[in-house]
Amino acid sequence: MIDINISINFDDFNFSTGELRINDEEVTVLFGDSGCGKSTILNCISGREKRYNGSINFEKNLVIGYVFQENSLFPHLSIEENLSYALRRCHNPRYTFEDIVKSLSVGHLLKKSVHSLSGGEAQRVSIARALLSSPDILLLDEPLSALHSKAKKDILNLIRTINRDYKLPIVLVTHSMKEVVSLCDSVIYMKEGLPPKKMDKKEALLKLDPSGPINSIEKESISRLGLSLNTNDFEHLVIHSSNIIPLLDIDELNPLSNSISCTLDSIESFDNENSVLKLKYLEDKFLYAKINKKPLSRFSITPGQKVVALFGPDSHII
C-alpha cells in the first residue's frame, strides 16, 4: 500500500495530488489527457523525480519495477543477456529465469537482438525484465501507446495475467478509455488544473467516457440471464450505452441479438440531443442506454415500466 500526498511546482507545470492511496494487488490506472502529470506521479513513486513537496509513504520497503513508454532494453545485449542482467541484480529473487521466460512466452526471443524485436515483443521482454527484479509493485508508463492492435491485445492480456497470477499491484498510465475498461480495479482521474480524483471501476465506466456510460456485466450475471455468449474470452461483458437499444415491444426482438428484461429506473438528460435510461435488472443491477431525445419523446415511458434491453452479437467493445 502506498499513500501519496504531494505537490509539484515546476516553472511551467504545477499540481497537487491531495490524498491518494495505491492498494495492494490492484491495477490502478492513472487516466487523463497528455501533460496532466500522470507520468510525473510514476516518477515520484519510483524515486526518479524528487522535486516535490509532501510525502509518499510506503507500507514497507518496496522493490519497484518500472517499464517505460520507450524501449529501454540494452541494445548491445541479446534478449537473454538483458533478462539475465536483471536477475543478477536481484538480491532476493522470488522467480526463476525459466519461470518468467515461460509465463511471458519470450523463450523464442532469447537469442535475438533488441533491434530485431517488434514493438510488442520489446514490451513483453521489458515486462519480463522488470519481473525478474522480483518487484513488490510494477509501474507501467503507457505500455501500449506505440503498439498495433494485435500487440495491444496481447500485452493487455499479459498485464491482467501478471496481476492475477503474481498478486502484483500495478500502476499504469494511459489516456485510452479502452485500457481503463480492460484493466482497472481503480482509476485516478487527472485533469489539468484540478486535483486528481480516485474512482472504483464502476464509477469510472459511468463517468469518464465523454460519449456516454459504459456497461460492464459480470460472468455470473451473464449465466443467470441465459445470454448466448462465450464467456471464456472475457472477464466482463462490456457494452457502451449507445449500443443498448431499449424496446417496449418484445415482438421487435432480433433473433440474432441478445436481450435483457429490465425495469426503467430513471431517465436523465445526457446532453442537448441525448438522454440516458437507467435500467434495472436481476433485482439490484443496472444497465445504461443512451438514446436520442426525439424518438424517446414519441414514447410514453415512465419509471417502473418493463423494458427489454437489446444488443447485438458484436456489441462487446474489448
C-alpha positions as CSV (number, residue, x, y, z in Angstrom):
1,M,0.0,0.0,0.0
2,I,1.3,3.5,-0.9
3,D,-0.1,6.8,0.4
4,I,0.6,9.8,-1.7
5,N,0.1,13.5,-0.8
6,I,2.4,15.7,-2.9
7,S,2.6,18.9,-4.8
8,I,4.7,19.7,-7.8
9,N,5.8,23.2,-8.7
10,F,7.9,23.4,-11.9
11,D,8.3,26.6,-13.9
12,D,5.7,25.6,-16.5
13,F,3.7,23.0,-14.6
14,N,2.2,22.5,-11.1
15,F,-0.4,20.4,-9.4
16,S,-1.3,18.8,-6.1
17,T,-2.4,15.2,-5.7
18,G,-4.3,15.6,-2.4
19,E,-4.5,12.3,-0.5
20,L,-4.3,9.2,-2.8
21,R,-3.8,5.6,-2.0
22,I,-2.4,2.7,-4.1
23,N,-3.9,-0.5,-2.8
24,D,-2.2,-3.9,-2.7
25,E,-2.9,-6.5,-5.5
26,E,-4.9,-3.9,-7.6
27,V,-4.4,-2.5,-11.0
28,T,-4.6,1.3,-10.5
29,V,-4.9,3.3,-13.7
30,L,-3.7,6.9,-13.9
31,F,-6.0,8.3,-16.6
32,G,-6.2,11.7,-18.3
33,D,-5.1,13.8,-21.1
34,S,-1.4,14.2,-22.1
35,G,0.5,16.7,-19.9
36,C,-1.7,16.4,-16.8
37,G,1.0,14.8,-14.6
38,K,0.4,11.1,-14.9
39,S,4.0,10.1,-15.7
40,T,5.2,12.6,-13.1
41,I,3.4,10.7,-10.3
42,L,5.0,7.5,-11.5
43,N,8.4,9.1,-11.5
44,C,7.8,10.4,-7.9
45,I,6.8,6.9,-6.7
46,S,9.8,5.4,-8.3
47,G,12.2,8.0,-6.9
48,R,13.3,9.2,-10.4
49,E,11.7,12.6,-9.6
50,K,12.5,14.1,-6.2
51,R,11.4,17.7,-6.8
52,Y,8.1,17.6,-4.9
53,N,6.7,18.8,-1.6
54,G,4.8,16.5,0.7
55,S,5.1,12.8,1.3
56,I,5.0,9.3,-0.4
57,N,4.6,6.7,2.3
58,F,5.2,3.0,1.7
59,E,3.8,0.4,4.0
60,K,7.2,-1.4,3.8
61,N,10.5,-1.1,1.8
62,L,9.5,-1.9,-1.8
63,V,11.3,-3.1,-4.8
64,I,9.8,-1.2,-7.7
65,G,9.7,-2.5,-11.3
66,Y,9.4,0.2,-13.9
67,V,8.6,-0.3,-17.6
68,F,8.9,2.9,-19.7
69,Q,6.9,4.0,-22.7
70,E,10.1,4.0,-24.8
71,N,12.2,0.9,-25.3
72,S,14.8,0.9,-22.5
73,L,16.4,-2.5,-23.2
74,F,20.2,-2.5,-23.5
75,P,20.8,-2.5,-27.3
76,H,24.3,-4.1,-27.0
77,L,23.0,-7.1,-25.2
78,S,20.9,-10.0,-26.5
79,I,17.4,-10.6,-25.1
80,E,18.8,-13.4,-22.9
81,E,21.6,-11.1,-21.6
82,N,19.1,-8.3,-20.9
83,L,17.0,-10.7,-18.8
84,S,20.0,-12.3,-17.0
85,Y,21.2,-8.8,-16.1
86,A,18.0,-8.1,-14.2
87,L,18.2,-11.4,-12.4
88,R,21.8,-10.9,-11.3
89,R,20.9,-7.5,-9.8
90,C,18.1,-9.0,-7.8
91,H,19.1,-9.6,-4.1
92,N,16.1,-11.8,-3.1
93,P,14.7,-13.4,-6.3
94,R,11.2,-14.8,-6.0
95,Y,11.0,-16.1,-9.6
96,T,13.4,-18.2,-11.6
97,F,14.6,-17.2,-15.1
98,E,12.8,-20.2,-16.5
99,D,9.5,-19.3,-14.8
100,I,9.4,-15.8,-16.2
101,V,10.6,-16.8,-19.7
102,K,7.8,-19.4,-19.8
103,S,5.0,-17.4,-18.3
104,L,5.7,-14.4,-20.6
105,S,6.3,-16.6,-23.7
106,V,9.7,-15.0,-24.6
107,G,11.7,-18.2,-24.9
108,H,11.8,-17.9,-28.7
109,L,13.3,-14.4,-28.4
110,L,16.3,-15.2,-26.2
111,K,18.9,-15.3,-28.9
112,K,17.6,-12.2,-30.8
113,S,19.0,-8.7,-30.7
114,V,17.0,-5.8,-29.3
115,H,16.9,-4.2,-32.8
116,S,15.2,-7.2,-34.3
117,L,12.2,-7.1,-32.0
118,S,8.7,-5.8,-32.9
119,G,7.1,-3.2,-30.6
120,G,5.0,-5.8,-28.9
121,E,8.0,-8.2,-28.4
122,A,10.1,-5.4,-26.9
123,Q,7.3,-4.5,-24.4
124,R,6.9,-8.2,-23.5
125,V,10.6,-8.5,-22.9
126,S,10.7,-5.2,-20.9
127,I,8.0,-6.5,-18.6
128,A,9.8,-9.9,-18.2
129,R,13.0,-8.0,-17.3
130,A,11.1,-5.9,-14.7
131,L,9.6,-9.1,-13.2
132,L,13.0,-10.7,-12.9
133,S,13.9,-8.0,-10.4
134,S,11.2,-9.5,-8.2
135,P,9.3,-6.2,-7.6
136,D,6.7,-5.5,-5.0
137,I,4.9,-3.2,-7.4
138,L,5.0,-2.7,-11.2
139,L,4.9,0.8,-12.8
140,L,3.9,0.9,-16.5
141,D,4.1,4.2,-18.4
142,E,1.8,4.0,-21.4
143,P,3.0,0.5,-22.3
144,L,0.6,0.1,-25.3
145,S,0.8,3.5,-26.9
146,A,3.2,2.6,-29.7
147,L,1.7,-0.9,-30.5
148,H,-0.6,-2.1,-33.2
149,S,-4.0,-3.6,-32.3
150,K,-2.9,-7.3,-32.1
151,A,0.1,-6.5,-30.0
152,K,-2.0,-4.2,-27.7
153,K,-4.5,-7.0,-27.1
154,D,-1.6,-9.4,-26.3
155,I,0.0,-7.0,-23.8
156,L,-3.4,-6.2,-22.2
157,N,-3.9,-9.9,-21.6
158,L,-0.4,-10.2,-20.3
159,I,-0.9,-7.4,-17.8
160,R,-4.1,-8.9,-16.5
161,T,-2.4,-12.3,-16.1
162,I,0.6,-10.9,-14.2
163,N,-1.7,-9.1,-11.8
164,R,-3.8,-12.2,-11.2
165,D,-1.1,-14.9,-11.1
166,Y,1.6,-12.9,-9.2
167,K,-0.7,-10.9,-7.0
168,L,1.3,-7.9,-8.0
169,P,0.0,-4.4,-7.7
170,I,0.3,-2.5,-10.9
171,V,0.1,1.3,-11.6
172,L,-0.4,2.0,-15.2
173,V,-0.5,5.4,-17.1
174,T,-2.8,5.7,-20.1
175,H,-5.1,8.2,-21.9
176,S,-7.0,5.3,-23.5
177,M,-10.5,4.6,-22.2
178,K,-10.3,1.0,-23.7
179,E,-7.3,0.3,-21.4
180,V,-9.2,1.6,-18.4
181,V,-12.1,-0.7,-19.2
182,S,-9.9,-3.7,-19.8
183,L,-7.5,-3.4,-16.8
184,C,-8.6,-1.2,-13.9
185,D,-9.6,-2.1,-10.4
186,S,-9.5,1.6,-9.6
187,V,-8.8,4.8,-11.5
188,I,-7.1,8.0,-10.6
189,Y,-8.6,10.5,-13.0
190,M,-6.4,13.5,-13.7
191,K,-7.3,16.8,-15.5
192,E,-5.1,19.8,-15.7
193,G,-6.0,22.4,-13.2
194,L,-8.0,20.0,-11.0
195,P,-6.9,17.7,-8.1
196,P,-6.8,14.0,-9.1
197,K,-10.0,12.0,-8.2
198,K,-9.9,8.3,-7.3
199,M,-12.8,6.2,-8.5
200,D,-13.6,2.5,-8.5
201,K,-14.1,0.8,-11.8
202,K,-17.9,1.1,-11.7
203,E,-17.8,4.9,-11.2
204,A,-15.1,5.3,-13.9
205,L,-17.1,3.4,-16.5
206,L,-20.1,5.6,-15.8
207,K,-18.3,8.9,-15.8
208,L,-15.1,9.0,-17.8
209,D,-16.1,8.3,-21.4
210,P,-17.4,11.7,-22.9
211,S,-19.6,9.8,-25.3
212,G,-21.6,8.1,-22.6
213,P,-21.7,5.5,-19.8
214,I,-20.1,2.1,-20.3
215,N,-21.9,-1.1,-19.0
216,S,-19.9,-4.0,-17.5
217,I,-21.8,-7.3,-17.0
218,E,-20.1,-9.9,-14.8
219,K,-19.9,-13.6,-15.9
220,E,-22.2,-14.7,-13.1
221,S,-24.9,-12.3,-14.4
222,I,-24.4,-13.5,-18.0
223,S,-25.1,-17.0,-16.8
224,R,-28.1,-16.1,-14.8
225,L,-29.5,-14.1,-17.7
226,G,-29.1,-17.1,-20.1
227,L,-27.2,-15.0,-22.7
228,S,-25.8,-16.9,-25.6
229,L,-22.2,-15.7,-25.2
230,N,-18.8,-17.5,-24.9
231,T,-17.6,-16.1,-21.6
232,N,-14.2,-17.8,-22.0
233,D,-13.0,-14.8,-24.0
234,F,-13.6,-12.1,-21.3
235,E,-14.0,-11.4,-17.6
236,H,-16.9,-9.0,-18.1
237,L,-19.2,-8.2,-21.0
238,V,-18.6,-4.6,-21.8
239,I,-21.2,-2.7,-23.8
240,H,-21.3,1.0,-24.5
241,S,-24.6,2.7,-23.6
242,S,-25.0,3.8,-27.2
243,N,-25.1,0.1,-28.2
244,I,-28.1,-0.7,-26.0
245,I,-31.5,-0.4,-27.7
246,P,-34.4,-0.3,-25.3
247,L,-37.6,-1.8,-26.6
248,L,-41.2,-1.7,-25.3
249,D,-42.5,-4.3,-27.8
250,I,-41.0,-7.8,-27.4
251,D,-42.2,-8.6,-30.9
252,E,-39.4,-6.3,-32.2
253,L,-36.7,-8.5,-30.9
254,N,-34.0,-9.5,-33.4
255,P,-33.3,-13.3,-33.1
256,L,-29.6,-12.6,-33.7
257,S,-29.3,-10.3,-30.8
258,N,-29.2,-10.8,-27.0
259,S,-31.7,-9.2,-24.7
260,I,-32.2,-8.5,-21.0
261,S,-35.5,-7.9,-19.3
262,C,-35.4,-4.7,-17.3
263,T,-37.4,-2.2,-15.4
264,L,-36.9,1.5,-16.2
265,D,-35.5,3.1,-13.1
266,S,-35.0,6.7,-14.3
267,I,-34.4,8.9,-17.3
268,E,-31.6,11.6,-17.2
269,S,-30.5,14.2,-19.7
270,F,-27.0,13.5,-21.1
271,D,-26.6,16.4,-23.5
272,N,-28.7,18.6,-25.7
273,E,-29.6,15.7,-28.0
274,N,-29.5,12.6,-25.9
275,S,-30.9,11.1,-22.7
276,V,-29.6,8.1,-20.6
277,L,-32.1,5.5,-19.5
278,K,-31.1,3.7,-16.2
279,L,-32.5,0.1,-16.5
280,K,-32.7,-2.2,-13.5
281,Y,-32.2,-6.0,-14.0
282,L,-31.6,-9.0,-11.7
283,E,-33.1,-7.2,-8.7
284,D,-30.1,-5.0,-8.0
285,K,-28.0,-4.4,-11.1
286,F,-28.2,-1.6,-13.7
287,L,-27.7,-1.0,-17.4
288,Y,-27.5,2.4,-19.1
289,A,-28.8,3.1,-22.6
290,K,-28.1,6.3,-24.4
291,I,-30.9,7.3,-26.7
292,N,-31.8,10.4,-28.8
293,K,-34.3,12.6,-27.2
294,K,-36.5,13.0,-30.3
295,P,-37.5,9.3,-30.7
296,L,-37.7,9.0,-26.9
297,S,-40.3,11.8,-26.8
298,R,-42.6,9.8,-29.0
299,F,-43.0,7.0,-26.4
300,S,-45.0,7.2,-23.2
301,I,-42.4,5.6,-20.9
302,T,-42.2,6.1,-17.2
303,P,-40.1,4.7,-14.3
304,G,-41.3,1.3,-13.2
305,Q,-42.2,0.3,-16.8
306,K,-41.0,-3.0,-18.2
307,V,-38.3,-2.6,-20.9
308,V,-36.2,-5.0,-23.0
309,A,-32.6,-4.0,-23.5
310,L,-31.4,-5.3,-26.8
311,F,-27.8,-5.5,-28.0
312,G,-26.1,-7.2,-31.0
313,P,-23.6,-10.1,-31.0
314,D,-20.7,-7.7,-31.8
315,S,-21.5,-5.1,-29.1
316,H,-18.7,-6.2,-26.7
317,I,-16.1,-3.4,-27.1
318,I,-13.0,-5.1,-25.7
